[in-house]
Structure formats: C-alpha cells, structure tokens
Amino acid sequence: MDVCGVTSQIMELKTSTPYVTRHEEIKTGFKNINDYSKYLQEKYPEMNTGTKNMYGVPVTVTVSSVFLEKCNKDPQKAAFLEENLAVTNECVKRSVAFTKICQVVPL
C-alpha cells in the first residue's frame, strides 16, 4: 500500500513474553517527522506527549528526532521502535507490581 509516499508492511514483532511474537502493520515514508510522530503517538500515547498515566505512574517515552528520521526511512528500524513502544505498558505494570512487593517485604 502506498498513499502519498507512506508505505505499509505487516511485520513480525517481538512481545514482552519470551518467544512470543505478533504481526503488526508498520508504516514508514511519511513526508516529514511531525507526521510520522503523530502516527506513532496515535498508536502509543506515551510517546513524547507527557500526558500518559499508566497504573498511577506518569509515563513519557522520548524518541530523538534523528532516530525518528531513520525509522521513517527504514521499516526494520521502525519495527524495532514499535516493538519497544508496545512493551512500555507491560514494563510499567511490572515495575508497579514490584514496587508494591518491595513495600511489603523489605529488601
């Protein structure tokens, strides 16, 4: 699919569970980094916005404009970025659970 330079590919991405993958549509080739960033923010609200709250924890994931430019041109790099953005929620969930355990059991 190619609409106004944007291409779409179904790619296999890793998940937060070892040896488990999922298939996801990855889009690249946006006309500028702002458009690419907006696309990613729609899929992953915690990216560069500072407005996401997960399990009571404010979460912001910052991605450099240089890396966004590389990802916008390279579907493999874009897939790597999206794999990592997708597991943010699970990482926060596990961190909160661990923190609650630490409050009960002193280390």
C-alpha positions as CSV (number, residue, x, y, z in Angstrom):
1,M,0.0,0.0,0.0
2,D,1.5,3.4,-1.0
3,V,-0.6,6.5,-0.2
4,C,1.2,9.9,-0.6
5,G,4.6,8.2,0.0
6,V,3.5,6.3,3.1
7,T,4.1,2.6,2.8
8,S,2.7,-0.1,5.0
9,Q,4.1,-3.6,5.8
10,I,3.0,-6.3,8.0
11,M,6.0,-7.3,10.1
12,E,6.7,-9.8,12.9
13,L,7.4,-8.0,16.2
14,K,8.7,-9.4,19.5
15,T,6.5,-9.0,22.6
16,S,7.2,-8.7,26.3
17,T,6.7,-12.5,26.6
18,P,9.8,-14.5,25.5
19,Y,9.5,-16.4,22.3
20,V,6.1,-14.9,21.5
21,T,5.7,-12.6,18.5
22,R,2.8,-10.7,16.9
23,H,2.2,-9.3,13.5
24,E,1.7,-5.6,13.2
25,E,1.2,-3.1,10.4
26,I,4.3,-0.8,10.3
27,K,4.0,2.4,8.3
28,T,7.0,4.4,7.0
29,G,7.7,7.0,4.4
30,F,5.8,9.9,5.9
31,K,6.5,13.3,4.3
32,N,8.1,14.7,7.5
33,I,8.9,13.7,11.0
34,N,6.0,15.5,12.5
35,D,3.5,13.4,10.5
36,Y,5.4,10.2,11.5
37,S,5.5,11.2,15.1
38,K,1.7,11.9,15.1
39,Y,1.1,8.5,13.6
40,L,3.2,6.9,16.4
41,Q,1.5,9.0,19.1
42,E,-1.9,7.8,18.0
43,K,-0.7,4.2,18.4
44,Y,1.4,4.8,21.5
45,P,0.1,7.7,23.5
46,E,3.0,7.6,26.0
47,M,5.4,8.8,23.2
48,N,6.7,12.4,23.5
49,T,3.4,13.7,24.9
50,G,3.9,13.7,28.7
51,T,0.1,13.1,29.1
52,K,0.0,9.3,29.6
53,N,-0.6,7.9,33.1
54,M,-0.2,4.1,33.5
55,Y,-1.2,2.4,36.7
56,G,-0.8,5.8,38.5
57,V,2.6,6.4,37.1
58,P,3.1,9.3,34.7
59,V,5.0,7.9,31.7
60,T,6.7,9.7,28.8
61,V,8.8,7.9,26.2
62,T,11.1,10.3,24.3
63,V,12.4,9.4,20.9
64,S,15.0,11.6,19.3
65,S,14.2,13.3,16.0
66,V,17.3,11.7,14.5
67,F,16.1,8.2,15.3
68,L,12.6,9.0,14.1
69,E,14.1,10.1,10.8
70,K,15.9,6.8,10.5
71,C,12.8,4.8,11.4
72,N,10.7,6.7,8.9
73,K,13.1,5.6,6.2
74,D,13.8,2.0,7.3
75,P,10.9,-0.4,8.1
76,Q,13.3,-2.7,10.2
77,K,14.2,0.2,12.4
78,A,10.6,1.3,12.6
79,A,9.6,-2.3,13.7
80,F,12.3,-2.1,16.4
81,L,11.0,1.2,17.7
82,E,7.4,-0.1,17.7
83,E,8.4,-3.3,19.5
84,N,9.8,-1.2,22.3
85,L,7.0,1.3,22.4
86,A,4.5,-1.6,22.6
87,V,6.0,-3.1,25.7
88,T,6.1,0.1,27.7
89,N,2.8,-0.6,29.3
90,E,3.8,-4.0,30.4
91,C,7.1,-2.7,31.8
92,V,5.3,-0.1,33.8
93,K,2.8,-2.7,35.1
94,R,5.6,-5.0,36.2
95,S,7.5,-2.1,37.9
96,V,4.4,-1.0,39.8
97,A,3.8,-4.6,40.9
98,F,7.5,-5.0,42.0
99,T,7.3,-1.7,43.9
100,K,4.2,-2.9,45.8
101,I,6.0,-6.1,46.8
102,C,9.1,-4.1,48.0
103,Q,6.8,-2.1,50.2
104,V,5.5,-5.2,51.9
105,V,8.8,-7.2,52.1
106,P,11.9,-5.1,53.0
107,L,14.9,-5.8,50.9
